[in-house]
């Protein structure tokens, strides 16, 4: 039945990185498609059999449905993968990839920002490469908050009900056919969690949901929202993620060869694995060693507030029974999460547990590796900074998920039809040097126009923005260290830039502040207020409710991506990598990935990478550099037209940017690096289990 084939397509998130399948669903009913947040399962639920049959016949869609169904089947059964050729040992047992959030698509709102989107891209590339991977996370029934900006410019958070029945998920089944659940001890209570499964190409994502009938009301709300609640809520969520996540894998019959912990939120999985070994008769020390050999730990932030810490009383209250089963006294147990074992006042840090309980550890850019070794040097007292055993693997993005369809068509024509399979090879991209400048520019110009129309719809302001103006985007979490308002330091100077009719310039902002971050909310308020200033009429827009859909339009349509973090507080960043794939240029401080990517001809750098001890002086220097680059480099280059009316020098920058960045900063390359540097050594260190 055609409906069944469509549902099967919709229940495997493979469709999220295949634009032709997305277009197929959209054509069934464009209006419903938009109204369901681009969710094929919700779309099908709103189309009766009669209406669905009528739409399929009217649009002649049945052959396309059959074609894409076959494509998905062929993808799932294909065993001629990169993993089969380069990492066959991993096929014996999967990699378990734990993360507190997963950003796979806007229709599955289990993410707040970059960490979750990175996790989603990691799973997608693991699938494409044929690496057996299973993600482990929490099911947030109400997701992250929806953002509404008041007339005053102040952010308000809204948590609306979700129609879970239309999410692209299925319940995991127990052996008796009932819905699978697991039980986790938290203090004096037993928490029960239902288990959901999302299919992500060849990979699976296992999600734990505390909204089970066996739980009391306060426990049922435990996983309702992402990053909400107090310290008790946070530690219980992390117990459920780490300990409950490993229990769920066992209940599903999955025995991973490797645990990959994406940030410290899931580090309790280490203790659960150690408990299993101890109860098999292994000493605690040997069990911890065996587990560490098998564990990869990735840390993502140099910002102190990004590392969860819990007091000794709370840890004992919630994990005392586990401590007893491990055969440890309270001091030895707390030492697993302390940098100084003798400091009884030091709280339990999840990052420290991740570092101590793993053998392979990494930051997410070259610069972040240096920062992380210095930040956590005290975990290995007596070692010099350069001897701290933390490496780095720079983040990358899942190309097929973020590349505009029109850019993909251009690449298909010039790089070969199989270029996506070879995207991590720099030689693949060299033929872009010969692409006709007019073809590349026209493709990009249409994408900019699409972005402008999208912003007009979202802001309900038809006159806003100019489809031919130099368009600069800024979109990310509004944390203070990201300095979203650096651009606003000298409003008179900025107004002069925006008022030149011969060189029109405009800005699009988007992003959310954490619900408890009033400083971040004030940054948003400043930008919203400025968008109403007569000097910037039609030249500055703030797009509400930033999500993956908004991000996709921005990274595909901007000319320049602005990134202004205070060095060295941006661990990596990936939004600029998505922009580069689509032909946009980066304008960023030399932080995160850009510190190792910038070569002087593939974008623009704010400052020279030096850091002043006084943040106020650093702000002043970086603002001056930003204005100077806009005035003397970015704007003149963009509007320097040749005899054919093309900005040929700008287009050469575009080509060089794509050719030097696309092969390095994609998630396939990133996952291959994890395989070579982490997974293969870990898989060879211990029997699977």
CORJO-V705446 format. One record per residue. RES is the residue in one letter. PHI is phi as a letter, one per 40 degrees, with the letter a starting at -180 (999 if undefined). PSI is psi as a letter, one per 20 degrees, with the letter a starting at -180 (* if undefined). D_FIRST is the distance of its C-alpha to the first C-alpha in Angstrom with 2 decimals. Layout:
# CORJO-V705446
res->(RES	RES)
phi->(PHI	PHI)
psi->(PSI	PSI)
d_first->(D_FIRST	D_FIRST)
This chain:
# CORJO-V705446
res->(X	X	X	X	X	X	X	X	X	X	X	X	X	X	X	X	X	X	X	X	X	X	X	X	X	X	X	X	X	X	X	X	X	X	X	X	X	X	X	X	X	X	X	X	X	X	X	X	X	X	X	X	X	X	X	X	X	X	X	X	X	X	X	X	X	X	X	X	X	X	X	X	X	X	X	X	X	X	X	X	X	X	X	X	X	X	X	X	X	X	X	X	X	X	X	X	X	X	X	X	X	X	X	X	X	X	X	X	X	X	X	X	X	X	X	X	X	X	X	X	X	X	X	X	X	X	X	X	X	X	X	X	X	X	X	X	X	X	X	X	X	X	X	X	X	X	X	X	X	X	X	X	X	X	X	X	X	X	X	X	X	X	X	X	X	X	X	X	X	X	X	X	X	X	X	X	X	X	X	X	X	X	X	X	X	X	X	X	X	X	X	X	X	X	X	X	X	X	X	X	X	X	X	X	X	X	X	X	X	X	X	X	X	X	X	X	X	X	X	X	X	X	X	X	X	X	X	X	X	X	X	X	X	X	X	X	X	X	X	X	X	X	X	X	X	X	X	X	X	X	X	X	X	X	X	X	X	X	X	X	X	X	X	X	X	X	X	X	X	X	X	X	X	X	X	X	X	X	X	X	X	X	X	X	X	X	X	X	X	X	X	X	X	X	X	X	X	X	X	X	X	X	X	X	X	X	X	X	X	X	X	X	X	X	X	X	X	X	X	X	X	X	X	X	X	X	X	X	X	X	X	X	X	X	X	X	X	X	X	X	X	X	X	X	X	X	X	X	X	X	X	X	X	X	X	X	X	X	X	X	X	X	X	X	X	X	X	X	X	X	X	X	X	X	X	X	X	X	X	X	X	X	X	X	X	X	X	X	X	X	X	X	X	X	X	X	X	X	X	X	X	X	X	X	X	X	X	X	X	X	X	X	X	X	X	X	X	X	X	X	X	X	X	X	X	X	X	X	X	X	X	X	X	X	X	X	X	X	X	X	X	X	X	X	X	X	X	X	X	X	X	X	X	X	X	X	X	X	X	X	X	X	X	X	X	X	X	X	X	X	X	X	X	X	X	X	X	X	X	X	X	X	X	X	X	X	X	X	X	X	X	X	X	X	X	X	X	X	X	X	X	X	X	X	X	X	X	X	X	X	X	X	X	X	X	X	X	X	X	X	X	X	X	X	X	X	X	X	X	X	X	X	X	X	X	X	X	X	X	X	X	X	X	X	X	X	X	X	X	X	X	X	X	X	X	X	X	X	X	X	X	X	X	X	X	X	X	X	X	X	X	X	X	X	X	X	X	X	X	X	X	X	X	X	X	X	X	X	X	X	X	X	X	X	X	X	X	X	X	X	X	X	X	X	X	X	X	X	X	X	X	X	X	X	X	X	X	X	X	X	X	X	X	X	X	X	X	X	X	X	X	X	X	X	X	X	X	X	X	X	X	X	X	X	X	X	X	X	X	X	X	X	X	X	X	X	X	X	X	X	X	X	X	X	X	X	X	X	X	X	X	X	X	X	X	X	X	X	X	X	X	X	X	X	X	X	X	X	X)
phi->(999	c	d	c	c	c	c	c	c	c	c	b	c	d	c	c	b	b	d	c	c	d	c	d	c	d	c	c	a	d	c	c	d	c	c	b	f	g	b	c	c	c	d	c	c	c	b	c	d	c	c	c	c	c	c	c	c	c	c	f	c	c	c	c	c	c	c	c	c	c	d	c	c	c	c	c	c	c	b	c	b	d	c	d	c	b	a	d	c	c	c	c	a	c	c	c	b	c	a	c	a	b	b	b	a	c	c	b	c	b	a	b	a	c	c	c	c	d	c	c	c	c	c	c	c	d	c	c	c	g	c	c	b	b	c	b	a	b	c	c	c	b	g	c	c	c	c	b	b	c	d	c	g	c	c	b	b	b	b	c	c	b	c	c	c	b	c	c	b	b	c	c	b	c	d	c	g	c	c	c	a	b	b	b	c	b	g	c	b	b	c	b	b	c	b	b	b	b	c	b	g	c	c	b	b	c	b	b	b	c	c	b	c	c	c	c	d	c	c	c	c	d	b	c	b	c	f	b	g	c	c	c	d	c	c	c	d	c	c	c	c	c	c	c	c	c	c	c	c	c	c	c	g	c	b	c	c	b	b	b	b	c	g	c	d	b	c	c	d	c	c	c	c	c	d	d	c	c	c	c	g	c	c	d	c	c	c	c	c	c	c	c	d	c	b	b	b	b	b	b	a	c	c	d	c	c	b	c	b	b	c	c	c	c	c	c	c	c	b	d	c	c	d	c	c	c	g	b	c	c	c	c	c	c	c	c	b	b	c	b	d	c	c	c	c	c	c	c	b	c	c	c	d	c	c	c	c	b	b	b	b	a	c	b	a	c	c	c	d	c	c	c	c	c	c	b	d	c	c	b	d	g	c	c	d	c	c	c	c	b	b	a	b	c	c	a	b	c	d	c	c	b	c	c	d	c	c	c	c	c	c	d	c	b	b	h	c	b	c	c	c	b	c	c	c	c	c	d	c	c	c	c	d	c	c	d	c	c	c	c	c	c	d	c	c	c	c	c	c	c	c	d	c	c	c	c	c	c	c	f	b	d	c	c	g	b	c	b	c	c	b	b	b	a	a	a	c	c	c	d	c	c	f	c	b	d	c	c	c	b	c	c	c	c	c	c	c	c	c	c	c	c	a	c	b	a	b	b	b	a	i	b	b	d	d	b	b	c	c	c	c	c	c	c	c	d	c	c	c	c	c	c	c	d	c	b	d	g	b	a	b	b	c	c	f	d	a	c	c	c	d	c	c	c	c	c	b	c	c	b	b	c	b	b	c	c	c	b	c	c	d	a	g	b	c	c	c	c	c	d	d	c	g	c	b	c	b	a	c	c	b	f	c	c	c	b	b	c	b	g	b	b	i	b	b	c	g	b	g	c	b	c	c	c	d	c	c	c	d	c	c	c	c	c	c	c	c	c	c	c	c	b	b	c	c	d	c	c	b	c	c	c	c	c	g	b	c	c	c	c	c	c	c	d	c	c	c	c	c	c	b	c	c	c	b	b	c	c	d	d	c	d	c	c	c	c	c	b	c	c	c	c	c	c	c	a	c	c	i)
psi->(p	h	g	h	g	g	h	h	g	h	i	o	j	h	h	i	k	n	h	h	h	g	h	g	g	h	i	h	n	h	g	h	g	g	i	j	k	l	o	h	g	h	g	h	h	j	o	r	g	g	h	g	h	g	g	g	g	g	j	l	i	g	h	h	g	h	g	h	g	g	g	g	g	h	g	h	i	p	j	m	r	g	g	h	h	i	l	h	h	i	i	h	q	r	p	o	o	p	q	i	q	o	n	h	q	h	i	n	m	k	q	h	b	h	g	g	h	g	g	g	h	g	g	g	h	g	g	h	i	j	p	o	q	p	q	p	a	q	o	o	h	j	b	r	q	p	p	p	p	r	h	i	j	p	p	q	p	p	o	r	q	q	n	h	i	j	q	m	q	q	p	q	p	r	h	j	i	r	p	p	q	q	p	p	p	o	c	i	q	p	p	p	p	q	p	q	p	p	p	n	c	i	r	q	o	p	p	p	o	i	m	q	h	i	q	r	g	h	h	h	i	g	j	g	q	p	k	r	a	a	h	g	g	g	h	h	g	h	g	g	g	g	g	h	g	h	h	g	g	g	h	i	j	p	n	q	h	p	p	o	o	n	r	i	h	j	i	i	h	g	h	g	h	g	g	g	g	g	i	j	j	q	q	g	g	h	g	g	g	g	g	h	h	j	p	p	p	p	q	i	p	j	p	h	i	j	o	p	p	q	q	h	g	g	g	h	g	h	j	h	h	g	g	g	h	i	k	q	r	h	g	h	g	h	h	h	j	q	h	o	h	i	o	i	i	p	r	o	p	h	g	g	g	h	g	h	j	q	h	p	q	q	a	j	r	g	g	h	g	g	g	g	g	g	h	k	h	i	h	m	p	i	q	r	g	i	i	p	m	p	b	q	o	p	q	r	q	o	g	h	h	i	p	q	h	h	h	g	g	g	h	g	h	i	i	q	h	k	h	h	i	k	h	j	o	h	h	h	i	h	i	h	h	j	p	p	h	h	g	g	g	g	g	h	g	h	h	g	h	g	g	g	h	g	h	g	g	h	i	k	n	h	i	p	q	p	i	i	q	o	p	p	q	o	p	r	p	m	q	h	i	i	l	h	j	h	h	j	g	n	h	g	g	h	h	h	g	i	i	o	h	i	m	p	p	q	p	p	q	q	r	q	q	q	h	j	n	h	g	h	h	h	g	g	g	g	g	g	g	h	i	i	p	h	h	k	p	j	i	p	q	p	p	q	l	p	a	h	g	g	g	g	g	g	h	h	i	q	h	p	p	p	p	k	q	o	p	l	i	o	g	f	q	i	h	h	h	h	g	h	h	j	j	r	q	p	o	q	q	m	r	c	h	h	h	i	h	p	j	i	j	j	b	q	p	o	a	j	i	q	p	q	h	o	h	g	h	g	g	g	g	h	g	g	g	g	g	g	g	g	h	i	f	g	g	h	g	h	j	n	q	a	h	j	j	q	m	h	h	g	h	h	g	g	g	h	g	g	h	i	h	g	h	h	l	q	h	g	g	g	h	g	g	h	g	g	h	g	g	g	h	g	h	i	i	q	q	q	*)
d_first->(0.00	3.80	5.54	5.37	6.58	8.91	10.10	10.90	12.76	14.50	15.62	17.50	20.40	20.52	19.20	22.54	24.50	22.40	23.29	20.94	17.91	19.84	20.39	16.73	16.22	19.54	18.72	16.01	19.09	22.31	24.17	21.74	21.29	25.08	25.39	23.14	25.24	22.52	20.13	16.39	15.63	18.15	16.84	13.33	15.36	17.33	14.76	13.74	10.54	12.98	14.57	11.62	10.58	14.32	14.86	12.33	13.98	17.39	17.40	15.69	13.50	10.49	12.84	14.11	10.91	10.48	14.23	14.56	12.01	14.28	17.29	16.62	16.17	19.33	21.16	20.58	21.80	24.59	27.92	30.20	30.90	34.13	34.41	34.21	37.06	39.21	38.59	37.23	39.05	36.70	33.74	35.34	34.77	33.27	35.18	34.90	35.24	36.50	36.70	37.30	34.83	31.89	31.09	27.67	26.55	27.69	24.56	25.84	29.53	31.13	33.89	37.12	38.14	38.95	38.94	35.35	34.12	36.06	34.35	30.89	31.95	33.40	30.14	28.24	30.94	31.11	27.44	28.09	31.18	29.52	31.84	30.45	30.78	29.92	30.93	32.54	33.06	33.19	30.61	32.36	30.65	32.67	32.89	35.86	37.60	36.79	39.87	41.66	44.96	47.57	49.83	52.43	50.20	49.78	46.44	44.87	42.08	39.30	36.91	34.19	31.63	28.29	24.94	24.22	20.94	19.51	21.12	19.13	20.44	19.78	22.53	24.07	24.23	27.59	28.15	28.02	24.60	26.22	26.16	28.46	31.69	34.96	38.52	41.11	44.78	46.25	49.83	50.23	46.58	43.44	40.47	36.99	34.00	30.28	28.38	25.40	23.60	22.49	21.06	23.02	21.95	23.58	25.68	25.25	26.98	28.29	29.37	31.76	31.75	34.90	33.40	33.39	34.75	37.37	39.01	41.62	40.88	42.77	40.81	37.43	38.36	39.28	36.21	35.47	36.85	37.59	41.32	42.54	45.19	48.48	49.62	48.56	45.00	44.98	46.29	43.90	40.91	42.23	42.85	39.28	38.01	40.28	40.94	37.77	35.70	37.28	36.88	33.14	32.88	34.86	32.72	29.62	31.57	32.11	35.67	36.20	38.87	39.79	39.90	39.79	40.99	40.36	43.40	45.41	43.07	41.47	44.72	44.90	42.40	45.50	47.32	44.49	44.37	48.16	48.10	45.88	48.40	51.39	50.09	49.74	53.49	53.72	56.31	55.17	56.66	54.91	51.59	51.84	52.79	49.91	47.42	48.96	48.65	44.91	44.49	44.08	45.10	44.52	46.51	45.72	48.58	52.35	52.58	54.19	52.20	48.97	50.02	49.54	52.67	53.27	56.60	57.89	57.84	54.19	53.23	55.25	53.85	50.20	50.58	53.71	52.01	50.27	53.67	55.23	52.62	53.37	57.05	58.19	60.67	59.87	61.81	60.07	56.64	57.42	58.79	55.29	54.60	58.08	59.73	63.11	63.06	66.44	65.57	64.80	63.99	61.23	57.75	54.84	52.93	49.35	49.91	52.93	50.95	48.37	51.22	53.09	50.08	48.76	50.27	48.46	48.65	48.07	48.34	45.98	48.35	51.67	53.66	51.77	52.63	56.31	56.00	54.19	56.80	59.52	57.74	57.18	60.26	61.72	59.08	60.95	64.53	66.99	64.62	65.11	62.33	61.49	61.18	58.64	55.60	52.97	51.45	49.01	45.66	45.03	41.72	39.22	36.05	32.54	32.81	29.21	28.80	31.94	32.37	31.85	29.41	32.33	34.52	31.91	31.83	35.62	35.65	33.16	35.61	38.72	37.89	35.53	31.77	31.95	34.37	32.20	32.51	36.28	36.85	39.44	41.68	44.20	44.71	41.19	42.23	45.58	44.40	43.74	47.49	47.07	44.37	45.71	47.02	45.87	42.25	42.18	44.00	41.82	38.65	40.33	41.76	38.38	37.17	40.34	39.74	36.19	37.80	40.46	38.00	36.02	39.29	40.33	37.17	37.52	41.25	41.19	44.16	43.57	46.90	46.47	46.47	47.11	44.44	47.27	49.11	49.35	46.73	47.31	44.81	45.50	42.73	42.91	43.98	47.20	49.41	53.11	53.45	50.91	53.47	51.19	54.29	56.31	55.64	57.35	60.65	62.53	61.05	63.69	62.91	59.17	59.82	61.80	58.92	56.49	58.91	59.48	58.00	58.34	56.31	53.85	52.48	49.90	48.31	45.00	45.02	42.34	42.23	42.68	45.68	45.40	45.84	49.24	50.43	52.64	54.10	50.68	50.08	53.43	52.38	49.37	51.73	54.12	51.48	50.14	53.74	54.49	51.57	53.47	56.74	57.93	58.75	55.08	53.57	50.31	50.88	49.48	46.27	44.87	41.09	40.20	37.67	37.36	34.03	31.98	30.86	34.52	35.55	33.14	34.62	38.12	38.08	36.49	38.87	42.32	45.21	46.87	45.78	48.62	49.08	52.31	52.38	55.74	56.14	55.41	53.11	49.84	48.54	46.23	44.10	40.96	40.40	42.92	41.13	38.01	40.31	41.89	38.57	38.13	41.69	43.42	46.75	47.83	50.96	51.61	54.29	54.62	52.67	49.64	47.80	49.74	53.01	51.95	49.94	52.35	54.49	56.23	54.13	50.52	51.02	53.74	55.42	57.04	60.26	61.32	59.85	63.04	62.93	65.69	66.49	66.56	63.07	64.76	66.47	63.26	61.51	64.32	64.24	60.48	60.46	63.26	61.42	58.20	60.08	62.02	58.95	57.24	60.42	61.58	58.49	55.09	55.96	58.34	55.97	53.02	55.15	57.12	55.79	56.73	57.66	54.01	53.36	51.43	52.35	52.69	54.27	51.51	48.87	50.75	50.47	46.72	46.38	48.65	46.78	43.42	45.07	46.97	44.49	40.89	41.35	43.23	41.40	37.75	36.01	35.48	39.29	39.71	37.45	39.12	42.43	41.35	40.34	43.69	45.98	44.44	41.53	43.03	46.48	45.04	42.85	45.97	48.09	46.77	44.62	41.11	40.80)
